[in-house]
Amino acid sequence: MIRLFMVLAGLGLVGLGVLAFGGDDVAAKLKEGDPAPAFALPAQDGKTYRLADLKGKWVVLYFYPKDDTPGCTKEGCDFRDQYARVKKTGAVILGVSKDSLESHRKFAEKFSFPFPLLADEDVKVCTAYGAFGPKTLYGRIFKGIIRTTVVIGPDGKVRKIFSKVRVDGHVEEVLQVIEKGV
């Protein structure tokens, strides 16, 4: 561990290295069964969505890195394509990223998303749900949104956390949780 610290220090990545290996990142400690952190975020449809207003419903909160990028588009389109099935369960789908409302509006219109995209520009909600932290891309360590889906039960408790989501087959996994009422 000391050798790793020295390497990271030499690269100027000490702070990120500490976060990547546990650090003080309290948000990453959100666990299934915990009360879901409260939030109130604006969406591209002009409304503000509050978790408190959704009590009694299943909520699928999916965090994604960036509007109109290949993986995020595929994930959004997969949720769109299964929207009727999700709606049949009474669940609500909410997409969350740090993109602006204008970016969300264009993204939602371009792909005809029937669900709101919430703007968390200061990443406070992403952080509270453990969906913001160190990532690696092409060997570079940086902080960003980690593709994560959190399923919240009608009682307001976290029922399932899907971390570091692989897009293919993910919506089916989410639907299985909701339909089984885990």
Steps between C-alpha positions, in 0.01 A plus 500: 500500500788737581658429161168582329476823699852595389414433134182704525687780677757503221221539247329773702202275567525454876157651581325296236691189602374535857142534375541203270607282791244595761589851616226702666237447233194463724252489211643173371371339818134513394370146537194304403243538777608856585252787468550659157658847525246778441533705185328775304634551146375683193424309180490584132117501512501810725400314817695440819502140616518424872544155645246588772233551231559147369437316828290190439652439156798304377766743376774409253771762535759444232817707501687537174816693404399718203212580268513380141805274534488140373463310829266754657285512187473121492405486867239774461356334188484165681297661782284673235440174314389327822308802630154341456610200702647723772190721508281189537675432834424854618869585517648839411821531296725800561828549315764713675820662374686825555408630155297821470123512458548617141726203425242267660220658296685442171598143600147407610344649184753339266429152637135546609560411864162479679659552844669799663873568495609678817781757505739454792752762388673520840501115527368507859234237430741287296742515792232416759411187301862393451486569127778760490862420565831388355496345153773383267501562127798419279717475813397843628330528841236771536173565682175452315158340502516124535221324309279384787134410543325514835159339541301660781202316646157650575613533863782738401775248570776400261404155374778440245819675395651416162855642500724542198213397275556316173229630268419176314224316687487755781141613457388138521686464833326811633158375387556167672561679830187713467276218376611270782459779753834418662 
